[in-house]
Amino acid sequence: SNCCSVAMEHWTESVKVEEQNLQEYLCQKQHTVVLQGAVQTLKHTLVPVPTTNGGDGYVHFGDMLTLRSACTRGLLQVDAAETTVSAGSTEAIGYGLSTGSVITSCPRTNLTVCRVDDNDRFGRDDRLHFDQLIRLGTHEGLHERPHYLFASGNSKDEEPQLCVCPRAASGSHWRLRPIRTQSDSRSPEEEDDRVKLGDSICLESVATGFELQSNTVVVMTSYGNEYKVFAAKGHIPGGQADRGRSFEWAFVDDRWSDQVIVAAKEKNGLEITNGGSVYKVDPVAMLKDPLYRAEAQLAHLDANGAGENRYAVLTRIYPILRHRDMHMIRRLRRMCAAADEQGTGVIRSHIFHGLLSWVCIRLTREEANQLQTLFGCDETGQLTEEGRDLINYHRFLRLMGASMSNFRLEAVKDAWKKLEDSAIAAMVDITHLQRLFRAEAFPKAQDGSMSLDEAREEFLRQWELDHPEGRITWDAFKQYYEDVSLAVEDDELFVELVRKSWKL
């Protein structure tokens, strides 16, 4: 039993590692595809544009600069996707924000420092002071009308929405706070509250009291995977990739990026082996060209056995299983279980290929070899190079996604409680499902491809009635929704499906 326990622990851990590798590949693949499209359709937002500065090391009003996050080491940048933002008593169209790892000044990243009040207490000095109210405007190459960094919120306690929008209302007003560091070289006589390039600063929204922040939580934008920008108070960690405080920023210009590029030229580029050839990644292009960086990272995954050569078959099969039918994954699982006479999660490879053909997935020889590499096993389900005719289908299905999130699970528990409350002594059987299930919530009933009676029959066919009284257990109910969960990727849609199905 100890041996079985150790084997199961090893199996579970290896699946977790495989899941992480697959998700990293899928994420990087999606990022590269999106960015390839953006380079064509949004080319005007990525062309290099110069920064401007008075040359004395200070930040001046009218300067066109970039804003660098200490946490992500990327520049604040504007997305192309529209969003609706509350601007006082009206609504306006805005554009989201993120930070990225490329350091080039372009219309996405180039910001103009604007003074809010010419008659403030700082007189005629055109240099920016701490505690002075400013606006940050976008580059003219991005939008026809000026857009400003904007924080929208209805109260001081509600986290505001951040974007750029064409409103110069109070939501566009920001106050700079100094963040003193040990490396601050400013002498006592220089303590004049003027902001220098490279100073560590915090930007506080005057309207909301929240700070502009970014951490290494990844979000999908029109340009691929980038880092989250949000409003908060105090440091909000994003993950192990964080390299500083989330609220800390600095104004930088082309001279900073030039220094980074000079330092990059002195480094040896990463070597990537692709087939029989070896090529070196250009560290300067990695900093200046986002598409080059994305493609190099994808090639690096592939060279390390965690890319297309390993996962291409899954990137084709998994979407087909998810999108063809809400119950397709469950039917495949049940057919595999029926062929698994020993109940070990293992079936013959040719049987598994046949079951995939039944759901209209026909494998090429190369794809069959990829599946065997990923899921070939011995009779106990352990991965092995010797297992050329056995497939661990439990591992195949597990790799489609982890267990349901707590958000999803709570909705399923609510549905189960309603079933228990309707049953005598909380003994749920098939008649309770027949009586309480609402077929109109079934996707195929909604799109008209099934009648309500057909949808109800389809649902009831998913249950194996081994108990003579038709008893349904919590484990069986949860397993049903775990299979459905694999087919519905969006959390909100899944919860809505569950709640409508049981009229919660």
C-alpha positions as CSV (number, residue, x, y, z in Angstrom):
1,S,0.0,0.0,0.0
2,N,3.0,2.3,0.7
3,C,4.2,1.6,-2.8
4,C,0.8,2.5,-4.3
5,S,0.7,5.7,-2.3
6,V,4.2,6.7,-3.5
7,A,3.3,5.9,-7.1
8,M,0.1,7.9,-6.9
9,E,1.9,10.9,-5.3
10,H,4.5,10.7,-8.2
11,W,1.7,10.4,-10.8
12,T,-0.2,13.5,-9.4
13,E,3.0,15.6,-9.2
14,S,4.0,14.7,-12.7
15,V,0.5,15.7,-14.0
16,K,0.8,19.1,-12.1
17,V,4.2,19.7,-13.8
18,E,2.8,18.7,-17.2
19,E,-0.3,21.0,-16.6
20,Q,2.0,23.9,-15.8
21,N,4.2,23.3,-18.9
22,L,1.1,22.9,-21.2
23,Q,-0.5,26.1,-19.8
24,E,2.7,28.0,-20.2
25,Y,3.0,26.8,-23.8
26,L,-0.7,27.6,-24.6
27,C,-0.4,31.0,-23.0
28,Q,2.8,31.8,-25.0
29,K,1.3,30.4,-28.2
30,Q,-1.8,32.6,-27.8
31,H,0.3,35.6,-27.0
32,T,2.4,35.1,-30.1
33,V,-0.6,34.6,-32.4
34,V,-2.4,37.8,-31.0
35,L,0.8,39.8,-31.3
36,Q,1.4,38.7,-34.9
37,G,-2.1,40.1,-35.7
38,A,-1.4,43.3,-33.7
39,V,1.8,43.9,-35.6
40,Q,-0.2,44.1,-38.8
41,T,-3.5,45.8,-37.7
42,L,-2.1,48.0,-35.0
43,K,1.3,48.8,-36.6
44,H,0.8,52.6,-36.1
45,T,0.7,52.1,-32.3
46,L,4.1,50.3,-32.3
47,V,6.3,52.5,-34.4
48,P,9.2,54.1,-32.4
49,V,8.7,57.7,-31.3
50,P,11.2,59.9,-29.5
51,T,10.9,61.1,-26.0
52,T,11.7,64.8,-25.2
53,N,13.4,66.4,-22.2
54,G,15.0,69.7,-21.2
55,G,18.3,68.0,-20.7
56,D,18.8,69.1,-17.1
57,G,17.7,65.8,-15.5
58,Y,14.3,67.2,-14.3
59,V,10.8,66.4,-15.5
60,H,9.3,69.5,-17.2
61,F,5.7,70.2,-18.2
62,G,5.3,69.4,-21.9
63,D,7.9,66.6,-21.7
64,M,7.0,63.4,-23.6
65,L,8.3,60.5,-21.5
66,T,7.6,56.9,-20.6
67,L,6.6,55.6,-17.1
68,R,8.4,52.6,-15.9
69,S,7.0,50.1,-13.3
70,A,9.5,49.0,-10.6
71,C,7.5,45.8,-10.1
72,T,7.3,44.5,-13.7
73,R,10.3,46.6,-15.1
74,G,8.0,47.4,-18.0
75,L,6.5,50.6,-19.4
76,L,2.9,51.8,-18.8
77,Q,1.1,51.2,-22.1
78,V,-2.3,51.7,-23.6
79,D,-4.4,48.9,-25.1
80,A,-6.4,49.2,-28.3
81,A,-9.6,47.5,-26.9
82,E,-12.4,49.9,-25.9
83,T,-14.0,50.0,-22.5
84,T,-16.8,52.0,-21.0
85,V,-15.8,54.2,-18.1
86,S,-17.9,56.4,-15.8
87,A,-16.7,60.0,-16.1
88,G,-18.8,61.9,-13.6
89,S,-22.5,61.9,-14.5
90,T,-21.8,60.5,-18.0
91,E,-20.1,57.6,-19.6
92,A,-17.2,57.7,-22.0
93,I,-15.2,55.3,-24.2
94,G,-11.8,54.6,-22.7
95,Y,-8.9,52.2,-23.4
96,G,-7.3,49.8,-20.9
97,L,-3.8,49.8,-19.6
98,S,-1.0,47.3,-18.9
99,T,2.7,47.2,-18.6
100,G,5.0,45.2,-20.8
101,S,8.6,43.9,-21.0
102,V,9.6,45.9,-24.2
103,I,11.3,49.2,-23.5
104,T,10.8,51.1,-26.8
105,S,9.0,54.4,-26.7
106,C,6.0,54.2,-29.1
107,P,2.5,55.8,-29.2
108,R,1.4,53.1,-26.7
109,T,3.9,54.2,-24.1
110,N,4.7,57.8,-24.8
111,L,3.0,60.2,-22.3
112,T,2.9,64.0,-22.1
113,V,3.2,65.6,-18.7
114,C,0.5,68.3,-18.4
115,R,-0.1,70.9,-15.7
116,V,-3.6,71.0,-14.2
117,D,-3.5,74.6,-12.8
118,D,-1.2,77.3,-14.1
119,N,-2.0,79.3,-11.0
120,D,-1.0,76.7,-8.4
121,R,1.4,77.5,-5.6
122,F,4.5,76.5,-7.7
123,G,4.6,79.7,-9.7
124,R,6.1,80.0,-13.1
125,D,8.6,77.1,-12.7
126,D,8.0,74.7,-15.6
127,R,9.6,71.8,-13.7
128,L,7.3,69.2,-12.1
129,H,7.2,69.3,-8.3
130,F,6.0,66.6,-5.9
131,D,2.5,67.2,-4.7
132,Q,1.7,69.2,-7.8
133,L,-1.4,68.2,-9.8
134,I,-0.8,66.8,-13.2
135,R,-2.4,65.1,-16.1
136,L,-0.7,62.4,-18.3
137,G,-1.8,62.6,-21.9
138,T,-1.4,60.0,-24.6
139,H,0.6,60.4,-27.8
140,E,-1.1,62.0,-30.9
141,G,-0.3,58.9,-32.9
142,L,-2.7,56.9,-30.7
143,H,-5.9,58.9,-30.9
144,E,-7.2,61.9,-32.8
145,R,-8.4,63.5,-29.6
146,P,-6.2,63.9,-26.5
147,H,-6.8,61.1,-23.9
148,Y,-5.7,61.2,-20.3
149,L,-4.8,58.7,-17.6
150,F,-8.1,58.4,-15.8
151,A,-9.4,56.9,-12.5
152,S,-13.1,56.3,-12.3
153,G,-14.8,55.4,-9.0
154,N,-18.0,56.2,-7.2
155,S,-16.6,56.2,-3.7
156,K,-13.3,56.4,-1.9
157,D,-13.7,52.8,-0.8
158,E,-14.5,51.3,-4.2
159,E,-11.6,50.2,-6.3
160,P,-11.7,52.5,-9.3
161,Q,-11.4,51.6,-13.0
162,L,-8.2,52.7,-14.7
163,C,-8.0,53.6,-18.4
164,V,-7.2,56.5,-20.7
165,C,-10.2,58.5,-21.9
166,P,-10.8,61.9,-23.5
167,R,-12.2,63.6,-20.4
168,A,-10.1,66.2,-18.5
169,A,-12.4,65.9,-15.5
170,S,-11.1,65.4,-11.9
171,G,-10.6,61.7,-12.6
172,S,-7.6,62.7,-14.8
173,H,-5.9,64.6,-11.9
174,W,-2.9,62.9,-10.3
175,R,-0.5,63.8,-7.5
176,L,3.0,62.6,-7.3
177,R,4.4,61.4,-4.0
178,P,8.2,60.8,-3.5
179,I,9.5,57.3,-2.6
180,R,12.8,57.8,-0.9
181,T,15.3,54.9,-1.4
182,Q,18.8,54.2,0.0
183,S,20.2,54.8,-3.5
184,D,18.7,58.3,-3.6
185,S,21.8,60.5,-4.4
186,R,20.0,63.8,-3.7
187,S,21.9,66.0,-1.3
188,P,20.1,68.0,1.5
189,E,20.5,71.2,-0.5
190,E,18.8,69.6,-3.5
191,E,15.7,68.8,-1.4
192,D,13.6,71.2,-3.5
193,D,10.7,68.8,-4.2
194,R,11.4,68.9,-8.0
195,V,11.0,65.6,-9.8
196,K,13.9,64.1,-11.6
197,L,14.1,61.5,-14.3
198,G,14.5,58.1,-12.6
199,D,13.1,59.3,-9.2
200,S,11.0,56.6,-7.5
201,I,7.5,58.0,-7.4
202,C,3.9,57.1,-6.5
203,L,1.0,58.4,-8.5
204,E,-2.1,59.0,-6.4
205,S,-5.5,59.7,-8.0
206,V,-6.9,62.9,-6.6
207,A,-10.5,61.9,-7.2
208,T,-10.3,58.4,-5.6
209,G,-7.2,58.4,-3.3
210,F,-6.0,55.2,-4.9
211,E,-2.6,54.6,-6.4
212,L,-1.6,53.6,-10.0
213,Q,-0.2,50.1,-9.7
214,S,1.1,47.2,-11.8
215,N,2.3,43.7,-10.8
216,T,3.1,40.5,-12.7
217,V,-0.4,39.1,-12.9
218,V,-0.8,38.3,-16.6
219,V,-3.7,39.7,-18.6
220,M,-4.6,39.3,-22.2
221,T,-4.7,42.5,-24.2
222,S,-5.0,43.3,-27.9
223,Y,-1.2,42.8,-28.0
224,G,-1.1,39.4,-26.2
225,N,-0.1,38.6,-22.7
226,E,0.9,41.7,-20.6
227,Y,1.0,42.7,-17.0
228,K,-2.0,44.0,-15.0
229,V,-2.5,47.7,-14.3
230,F,-4.9,48.5,-11.5
231,A,-5.7,50.9,-8.7
232,A,-5.0,50.0,-5.0
233,K,-3.5,51.3,-1.8
234,G,-0.2,49.8,-0.7
235,H,1.8,47.1,-2.3
236,I,-0.2,44.3,-3.9
237,P,2.0,41.3,-4.8
238,G,1.5,39.6,-8.1
239,G,3.7,36.5,-7.9
240,Q,7.3,35.3,-7.8
241,A,8.2,37.4,-10.9
242,D,7.6,40.7,-9.0
243,R,10.8,42.7,-8.9
244,G,9.7,45.7,-6.8
245,R,6.8,47.4,-5.2
246,S,3.6,47.5,-7.2
247,F,2.9,51.2,-6.6
248,E,6.5,52.4,-7.5
249,W,7.1,54.1,-10.8
250,A,9.7,56.4,-12.5
251,F,9.7,58.7,-15.4
252,V,12.4,57.7,-18.0
253,D,13.4,58.8,-21.4
254,D,15.3,57.5,-24.4
255,R,18.6,57.8,-22.6
256,W,17.5,55.2,-20.1
257,S,16.5,52.8,-22.8
258,D,19.7,53.5,-24.7
259,Q,21.7,52.5,-21.5
260,V,19.7,49.3,-21.2
261,I,20.4,48.4,-24.8
262,V,24.1,49.1,-24.5
263,A,24.2,46.8,-21.4
264,A,22.2,44.1,-23.4
265,K,24.8,44.2,-26.2
266,E,27.5,43.1,-23.8
267,K,25.5,40.0,-22.8
268,N,25.7,36.7,-24.5
269,G,22.4,35.9,-26.3
270,L,20.5,32.8,-25.3
271,E,21.3,29.9,-27.5
272,I,18.3,27.9,-28.8
273,T,18.7,24.5,-30.5
274,N,16.1,23.8,-33.2
275,G,16.4,20.4,-34.8
276,G,20.1,20.1,-35.9
277,S,20.8,23.9,-35.9
278,V,21.7,26.2,-33.1
279,Y,21.0,29.9,-33.2
280,K,21.6,32.8,-30.7
281,V,18.9,35.1,-29.6
282,D,19.6,38.8,-30.1
283,P,19.3,40.4,-26.6
284,V,18.8,43.9,-28.2
285,A,15.9,42.6,-30.4
286,M,14.4,41.0,-27.3
287,L,14.1,44.5,-25.7
288,K,13.0,46.4,-28.8
289,D,10.9,44.0,-30.8
290,P,7.9,42.5,-29.0
291,L,7.2,39.9,-31.8
292,Y,10.8,38.8,-31.9
293,R,10.7,38.3,-28.1
294,A,7.5,36.3,-28.3
295,E,8.7,34.0,-31.0
296,A,12.0,33.5,-29.3
297,Q,10.3,32.5,-26.1
298,L,8.1,30.1,-28.0
299,A,11.1,28.6,-29.7
300,H,12.9,28.3,-26.3
301,L,9.9,26.3,-24.9
302,D,10.0,24.0,-27.9
303,A,13.8,23.5,-27.6
304,N,13.3,22.5,-24.0
305,G,10.7,19.9,-24.8
306,A,7.7,22.0,-23.6
307,G,6.6,23.5,-26.9
308,E,4.9,22.6,-30.1
309,N,6.8,19.3,-30.7
310,R,5.3,18.0,-27.5
311,Y,1.8,19.7,-27.3
312,A,0.7,20.4,-30.8
313,V,-1.7,17.4,-30.8
314,L,-3.4,18.6,-27.6
315,T,-3.8,22.2,-28.9
316,R,-5.9,20.6,-31.7
317,I,-7.8,17.9,-29.8
318,Y,-8.8,19.7,-26.6
319,P,-10.6,22.7,-28.3
320,I,-12.6,20.2,-30.4
321,L,-13.7,18.2,-27.4
322,R,-14.6,21.4,-25.5
323,H,-16.6,23.2,-28.2
324,R,-18.4,20.4,-30.0
325,D,-20.8,19.5,-27.3
326,M,-21.2,20.2,-23.6
327,H,-21.3,16.4,-22.9
328,M,-18.6,15.3,-25.3
329,I,-15.9,15.1,-22.7
330,R,-18.2,13.2,-20.4
331,R,-19.2,10.7,-23.1
332,L,-15.5,10.1,-24.0
333,R,-14.7,9.5,-20.3
334,R,-17.6,7.0,-19.9
335,M,-16.6,5.1,-23.1
336,C,-13.0,4.9,-21.9
337,A,-14.2,3.7,-18.5
338,A,-16.3,1.0,-20.2
339,A,-13.2,-0.2,-22.1
340,D,-11.1,-0.1,-18.9
341,E,-12.0,-3.6,-17.5
342,Q,-9.5,-3.3,-14.6
343,G,-10.6,0.2,-13.6
344,T,-7.0,1.4,-13.6
345,G,-7.4,4.4,-15.9
346,V,-5.5,2.5,-18.7
347,I,-6.8,1.2,-22.1
348,R,-5.1,0.0,-25.3
349,S,-3.8,2.8,-27.5
350,H,-5.7,1.6,-30.6
351,I,-9.0,1.6,-28.6
352,F,-8.4,5.1,-27.4
353,H,-7.7,6.2,-31.0
354,G,-10.9,4.5,-32.0
355,L,-12.9,6.4,-29.4
356,L,-11.4,9.7,-30.6
357,S,-12.5,8.7,-34.1
358,W,-16.0,8.2,-32.8
359,V,-16.1,11.9,-31.7
360,C,-14.7,12.8,-35.2
361,I,-11.1,13.2,-34.2
362,R,-8.8,11.3,-36.5
363,L,-5.1,11.3,-35.6
364,T,-2.2,11.5,-38.0
365,R,0.7,9.2,-37.3
366,E,2.7,12.0,-35.9
367,E,-0.1,13.0,-33.5
368,A,-0.5,9.4,-32.4
369,N,3.2,9.3,-31.5
370,Q,2.8,12.6,-29.6
371,L,-0.1,11.1,-27.6
372,Q,1.9,8.0,-26.9
373,T,4.9,10.1,-25.7
374,L,2.6,12.1,-23.4
375,F,0.3,9.3,-22.1
376,G,1.9,6.0,-22.9
377,C,2.1,3.9,-19.7
378,D,2.4,0.4,-18.2
379,E,-0.5,-1.6,-16.8
380,T,-0.5,0.4,-13.5
381,G,-0.8,3.7,-15.3
382,Q,2.8,4.8,-14.7
383,L,4.4,6.6,-17.6
384,T,7.1,4.6,-19.2
385,E,9.0,4.5,-22.5
386,E,8.1,0.8,-22.7
387,G,4.3,1.4,-22.8
388,R,3.9,1.6,-26.5
389,D,0.4,0.1,-26.6
390,L,-1.3,1.5,-23.5
391,I,-2.7,5.0,-22.9
392,N,-3.4,6.6,-19.5
393,Y,-6.8,8.2,-20.3
394,H,-7.2,9.6,-16.7
395,R,-4.0,11.7,-17.3
396,F,-5.3,12.7,-20.8
397,L,-8.5,14.1,-19.2
398,R,-6.8,15.5,-16.2
399,L,-4.5,17.5,-18.4
400,M,-7.5,19.3,-19.9
401,G,-7.9,21.3,-16.7
402,A,-7.6,21.2,-13.0
403,S,-10.4,20.5,-10.6
404,M,-13.3,23.0,-10.4
405,S,-12.4,26.4,-8.8
406,N,-14.1,27.2,-5.5
407,F,-16.2,29.8,-7.4
408,R,-17.7,27.0,-9.6
409,L,-17.9,24.4,-6.8
410,E,-20.0,26.7,-4.6
411,A,-22.7,26.9,-7.4
412,V,-22.6,23.1,-7.7
413,K,-23.0,22.7,-3.9
414,D,-26.0,25.1,-4.0
415,A,-27.6,22.9,-6.7
416,W,-27.0,19.7,-4.7
417,K,-28.4,21.3,-1.5
418,K,-31.6,22.1,-3.4
419,L,-31.9,18.5,-4.5
420,E,-31.3,17.2,-1.0
421,D,-33.8,19.6,0.5
422,S,-36.4,18.2,-2.0
423,A,-35.7,14.6,-1.1
424,I,-36.9,12.5,1.9
425,A,-34.0,12.1,4.3
426,A,-31.8,13.9,1.8
427,M,-31.7,10.7,-0.3
428,V,-31.5,12.1,-3.9
429,D,-32.5,9.8,-6.7
430,I,-33.1,10.1,-10.5
431,T,-36.7,11.3,-10.0
432,H,-35.5,14.4,-8.2
433,L,-33.3,15.2,-11.2
434,Q,-36.2,14.6,-13.6
435,R,-38.5,16.9,-11.6
436,L,-36.1,19.8,-10.9
437,F,-33.8,20.0,-13.9
438,R,-34.8,22.9,-16.2
439,A,-34.2,21.8,-19.8
440,E,-34.5,25.4,-21.1
441,A,-31.1,26.1,-19.6
442,F,-29.4,23.5,-21.8
443,P,-27.3,25.3,-24.5
444,K,-28.7,23.2,-27.4
445,A,-32.3,24.0,-26.2
446,Q,-31.4,27.7,-26.2
447,D,-30.0,27.7,-29.8
448,G,-33.0,25.6,-31.1
449,S,-31.0,22.5,-32.1
450,M,-32.9,20.4,-29.5
451,S,-36.4,20.5,-28.2
452,L,-36.9,20.7,-24.4
453,D,-37.9,17.0,-24.3
454,E,-34.7,16.1,-26.2
455,A,-32.5,18.3,-24.0
456,R,-34.0,16.7,-20.9
457,E,-33.4,13.2,-22.3
458,E,-29.9,14.1,-23.2
459,F,-29.3,15.3,-19.6
460,L,-30.8,12.1,-18.0
461,R,-28.6,9.9,-20.3
462,Q,-25.5,11.2,-18.5
463,W,-26.3,9.2,-15.3
464,E,-25.4,5.7,-14.6
465,L,-28.0,4.1,-12.3
466,D,-26.1,1.3,-10.6
467,H,-28.2,1.6,-7.5
468,P,-31.5,-0.4,-7.7
469,E,-33.5,2.7,-6.4
470,G,-31.8,5.0,-8.8
471,R,-29.9,6.7,-6.0
472,I,-27.6,9.7,-7.0
473,T,-24.7,10.4,-4.8
474,W,-22.9,13.7,-4.2
475,D,-19.7,12.3,-5.7
476,A,-21.6,11.3,-8.9
477,F,-23.2,14.8,-9.1
478,K,-19.9,16.5,-8.6
479,Q,-18.2,14.3,-11.2
480,Y,-20.9,15.2,-13.8
481,Y,-20.2,18.9,-13.3
482,E,-16.4,18.3,-13.3
483,D,-16.8,17.0,-16.8
484,V,-19.1,19.8,-17.8
485,S,-16.6,22.3,-16.3
486,L,-13.9,21.1,-18.7
487,A,-16.2,22.0,-21.6
488,V,-17.1,25.5,-20.3
489,E,-14.0,27.6,-19.9
490,D,-15.6,30.8,-18.7
491,D,-16.3,30.9,-15.0
492,E,-19.3,33.2,-15.3
493,L,-20.9,31.1,-18.0
494,F,-20.5,27.9,-16.0
495,V,-22.0,29.3,-12.9
496,E,-24.9,30.8,-14.9
497,L,-25.5,27.4,-16.5
498,V,-25.7,25.6,-13.1
499,R,-27.9,28.2,-11.5
500,K,-30.4,28.3,-14.5
501,S,-30.4,24.5,-14.7
502,W,-31.7,24.3,-11.1
503,K,-33.5,27.6,-10.9
504,L,-31.3,28.9,-8.0
